[in-house]
Amino acid sequence: MSCGIKRIFAQNLIEMSTNRTFTMIKPDAVENGHIGGILDKITSAGFKIVAMKYTQLSKRDAQEFYAIHKERPFFGELVEFMTRGPIVAAILEKDNAVEDFRALIGATNPADAAEGTIRKMYATSIGENAVHGSDSDENAAIEGAFHFSGREIF
Ligand code: GDP
């Protein structure tokens, strides 16, 4: 690989990591008919959907996705919840995607979430909180790759 190509490749990786985040519309929001409302909030806030699928996590998927929480007392409940019905998984693109999307979804507990945020509007409890948003560029890349192959990302 020539030096120039290497530089372009590295630049693309940097751009990918800072401009993209990963989200899931969780089973509670799907059950309650909020897919359309949530996607409207996301696109109205300037996020471009670069990958999306309607799917359901297996128990093993959820245990792996949330492995960082495996010692927490709510881990079993979290896995049970995330596997009980379909979800919408998506990769979103925007400048400052991770931080801006965390602001759009609001605090983990909807009782603490700011007015107008997705969790304030659509979540019912700290566990059943309607949406996931990656908490770092590194996790956005890992979580996106967990759900999508390269040819499913546009
Ligand atoms: P997030 O980054 O805002 O999603 O929050 P965390 O990374 O702390 O937690 C991951 C997910 O675990 C949350 O979005 C909730 O679905 C769930 N969760 C967090 N805290 C609790 C809790 O106290 N009880 C239950 N049942 N679930 C929780």
Boltz pocket constraint, residues with backbone or C-beta under 6 A from the ligand:
constraints:
  - pocket:
      binder: B
      contacts: [[A, 74], [A, 77], [A, 78], [A, 106], [A, 107], [A, 108], [A, 126], [A, 127], [A, 128], [A, 129], [A, 131], [A, 132], [A, 133], [A, 135]]
      max_distance: 6.0
